[in-house]
Amino acid sequence: MADIKSKGNTYSKKALDYFKNPKYAGDMKNPDAVGKVGNPVCGDVMHIFLKVTKNKIEDVKFKTFGCVAAISSSEALCRLAKGKTLEQAEKLTNKDILDHLGWLPPVKMHCSVLGAEGLHEAIRNYREKHKKA
Amino acid sequence: MKTIYLDNGATTMVDPKVVQEMAPYFEEKYGNASSTHHKGQEAKMALEEARETIAKSIGARHDEIIFTSGGTESNNIAIKGIAFANKKKGNHIITTKIEHDCVLNACKWLESQGFKVTYLDVDRQGFVNPDALEKAITKSTILVSIIHGNNEIGTIQDLEALGKICRKHNVYFHTDACQSYTKTELNVKKQSLDLVTMNSHKIHGPKGVGALYIRNGVKITPLLHGGGHEHNLRSGTENVSGIIGFAKAVKMTSSGHVRQMRKLRDYLIENVLKIPETMLNGTVGDKRLCNNANFSFKYVEGESIGAYLDAKGICTSTGSACSSRSLEPSHVLIAIGLKPEEAHGSLRITLSRFTSKEEIDTLLKVLPGIIEKLRKMSPLADAGSGW
C-alpha cells in the first residue's frame, strides 16, 4: 500500500502501454460467452468476450468505455486469461490484474475489480449456456 | 516531442517579461514593505504601484484592493469574512450550482456553522436567471456570490443585471473573476460589485498571488490575524515579487489578445464539431470566455481522450468523474443538464495568447482519430444513440 500511495495518481508504464496499444480490444465474431459489467452513469462499462475450446480460453477480447485504468485493466485481464482453463481463469482476481500492471492510482482500484468481475461474469455466462446445451 | 499546452484554464505559462520584472525583487529589492528603512520603502513603493494597477483595471480605488495568495484565499475571505461580519443582519447566502469548489466548499462549511445557503440553478448554457436571483433574496440575505466566467464551460454572467438586483435589495455582491479577469469587461461601478476575486496565474503571472477588491464601507472580517497588513484584512508579509509579477501580467493584457483568442476558439469549435456525435457545452460568442471550449464526445470517456492527447504532447482537461478525486462527474456539467455519461465524455480545451493556429491544427489532426479509436473500443457505441 505504501508503494501505491507513493505513486500518487500516476499510471505505470505498463498500464499506459496497454492503454495506448491494446491487443485485445475490439469485436469478436460469434463469441462463446459474454460478460457485461459496469454502468455508464458511473463512467465504466466493460464487455468481455470469450472463445472456449475444450474448457480452455482460446481467445478473449474486450470492449470498454472508461478511463486509462479501465482500459488497461481490461487489456491486462485478457492477457492473463488467454490460454487458461476456465477453472484457472475463475481464480484470477483484481490483485492479479494490479500485480500485472504494477499499480493503479488508489482511486482507480475499482477498475481492476471491474476487470475481474467482467471475466467471472463471462465464465458464468459460458457455464449457463453450456448447461442449457 | 513538442508540448502543445491547451490547459490555460488550469494555469498559464509565466510571460518571460513578467519574470524579468520580478527578478530584482529577490536579490536586490528584497525589503519587507512594512519596514521604515529605505529597503522597506523601496518595496512599499513598488507594492503600492502594483495595487494602483490592479485597482485601475477594474475601476476601483487603490485602497479597495488587498493582495492575497490567490483565488481560493480571496474567495474564502470574501465569503466567510462577509458571513462573520454581518451575522447580526442575517444568515442567508446565495450562490450558484456552477461555482468553483472553493466557493462551494466555503459555503458548505458555513452551512455547518448555522448559515443558510441557496444554490441557484442555471440554464442549459450556464446562465443564472436574474429573476431567480431576485426571488431568492430574503430579509436575512447578506451576500450573493456568483462566478463571472465559468472555469469549465466559459459562460460569462451578466454581472450588470445581477448587480443591480443586489444593490436594490442592499445585499453584498461578490464575483469570482479568476477566469474572466482581463478577458472581458469587469467594472465595479457599472456592475455594482462589492467584492471581486482576481488571480495572477491564469493571466501569465506567477502562482501564489491574487487580489480581492473590497468596496469602501463593506463590513468584512479578516481570516488571518497578525501584523495588520493589507488594511488589517490580510496579515502576513506581502509577497512583493509575486505582486510585482501580477501587476506586470495585468499591464501586458490587451483587447487585441482577447480578439485573437476568440477567433482561434471559434475556429477550434467549428472544426471539432465536425466529429460526429459531438456537442459543445456552454454558449457561443461574446458571452463565452475568449479562451474556453468544452465538448462532450458520445460513447467515450474524457480521461482516456486526454491521455491519448497527452501521449501526443497535447495538454487538456476533462470533467469526467474518472479524473476527479471524488469520482463524481463535474457539478457544472450536471448543473447545465448533461447526463452523467455525457459529462464523463467531456474535454476542456483552453487557449492563451501564446496559442498558435498551428497548434490548434495539430490538435484537429489527431483528435478525430483518437475519438474513433476509443469509440471502436467502447461497448456503448454499439448500442447507438441509446448510450
Boltz contact constraints between the chains, C-beta under 6 A:
constraints:
  - contact:
      token1: [A, 20]
      token2: [B, 311]
      max_distance: 6.0
  - contact:
      token1: [A, 25]
      token2: [B, 377]
      max_distance: 6.0
  - contact:
      token1: [A, 40]
      token2: [B, 341]
      max_distance: 6.0
  - contact:
      token1: [A, 40]
      token2: [B, 380]
      max_distance: 6.0
  - contact:
      token1: [A, 40]
      token2: [B, 387]
      max_distance: 6.0
  - contact:
      token1: [A, 41]
      token2: [B, 340]
      max_distance: 6.0
  - contact:
      token1: [A, 43]
      token2: [B, 321]
      max_distance: 6.0
  - contact:
      token1: [A, 43]
      token2: [B, 322]
      max_distance: 6.0
  - contact:
      token1: [A, 43]
      token2: [B, 344]
      max_distance: 6.0
  - contact:
      token1: [A, 45]
      token2: [B, 379]
      max_distance: 6.0
  - contact:
      token1: [A, 47]
      token2: [B, 379]
      max_distance: 6.0
  - contact:
      token1: [A, 63]
      token2: [B, 377]
      max_distance: 6.0
  - contact:
      token1: [A, 63]
      token2: [B, 379]
      max_distance: 6.0
  - contact:
      token1: [A, 64]
      token2: [B, 377]
      max_distance: 6.0
  - contact:
      token1: [A, 65]
      token2: [B, 378]
      max_distance: 6.0
  - contact:
      token1: [A, 65]
      token2: [B, 380]
      max_distance: 6.0
  - contact:
      token1: [A, 66]
      token2: [B, 301]
      max_distance: 6.0
  - contact:
      token1: [A, 67]
      token2: [B, 301]
      max_distance: 6.0
  - contact:
      token1: [A, 67]
      token2: [B, 303]
      max_distance: 6.0
  - contact:
      token1: [A, 67]
      token2: [B, 304]
      max_distance: 6.0
  - contact:
      token1: [A, 67]
      token2: [B, 322]
      max_distance: 6.0
  - contact:
      token1: [A, 68]
      token2: [B, 304]
      max_distance: 6.0
  - contact:
      token1: [A, 68]
      token2: [B, 307]
      max_distance: 6.0
